[in-house]
Amino acid sequence: MKFILDAEQRLFGDTLHKLLAEADTPAAIRAWAAGSHEPGLTLWRTLAEAGVLAVAVPEAAGGAGPLPVELVTAFHELGRHAAPGPLAESVAVAALLDRLAPEDLVVTPGTADGWLAGIAEGGTVATLALPPAVPYALDADAADVVLTVDGDELRVAVPGEVRASLDPARRLFSVEGGDVVASGPSVRTAAEAARDMGALAAAAQLVGVGRALLDVSVAYAGARRQFGRPIGEFQAVKHHLANALVGLEYARPLVHGAALSHGSPDFSRDVSAAKVAASEAAYAAAKIALQVHGAIGYTDEYDPSLWIRKARALHSAWGSPSAHRARVLAALT
């Protein structure tokens, strides 16, 4: 499939790339991993001002969307710069709240719309757990709203113990359900919409992470010399880098294709196909980056290690490749 962003979408992506390039995201990532959220939250508010979160929130609630193509464009850049925080989770919460039937809401009228408006403006950081596919709430200690779904009930969640993560900047929390927000049949439908939107955002992030790792690996292969030659001149290294590029180039149109199918009966299937391709492509790019860089690639002080760890963590976030393959198969049979 051939897909080309229009001029406004390209400008949106380019603007975010420049904004993130100037933001020193490695410092924000390391601070976030240490439990210091302010640098990351400052970046969060800047991204919200640029419209990153508004594209996931309906216009009726103060957003600009939902605009799925703009969303994956934004999340590609967020992955490319490894921005910390529950960004995909906030997008998923927006999708969940938007799908709740008014008659199923238990909280004071306007509460859900207030949360949606806060997400769009950047003043509300939201996260959620959706067992069994998403058993933990990401960065619950930094969130203003933590939600969880239990059958037909949506509850405000109470964060519990922090769990170890493959990516130290992805802080996972077990949760227990608290006060009921909504109860009724629309909760299950809303939860499915949240899973799909979270998986789509994660897939776009993965393609961005993979692209960043490929770019830094190509640059390193051109600068590092062995036997009097840059290692990038050796055919074996070229083949590895070319394979990473092919994987990412195949994954990206699947992500955009899923965005284009938003609102159609095929959306869930297309999201799963995109998540499989993006997970495998980014994971392959991370392994190749580690091989090209050698031992320096996984040292804490070396910035590419932040991207390598994120690629591995996002590989199974919002559903593992095997789970999404099963969903694609079920949709085709």
Secondary structure, DSSP 4 states (H G I P E B T S, - for coil): ------HHHHHHHHHHHHHHHTTTHHHHHHHHHTT--HHHHHHHHHHHHTTTTGGGSBGGGTSSB--HHHHHHHHHHHHHTT--SSHHHHHHHHHHHHHS-GGGB-SPTTHHHHHHHHHHHTS--EEEEBTTTB-SEETGGG-SEEEEEETTEEEEEEEEEEE--SSTTS-EEEEEEEEEEEESTHHHHHHHHHHHHHHHHHHHHHHHHHHHHHHHHHHHHHH-EETTEEGGGSHHHHHHHHHHHHHHHHHHHHHHHHHHTTTSTTHHHHHHHHHHHHHHHHHHHHHHHHHHHGGGGG-TTSTHHHHHHHHHHHHHTTS-HHHHHHHHHHHH-
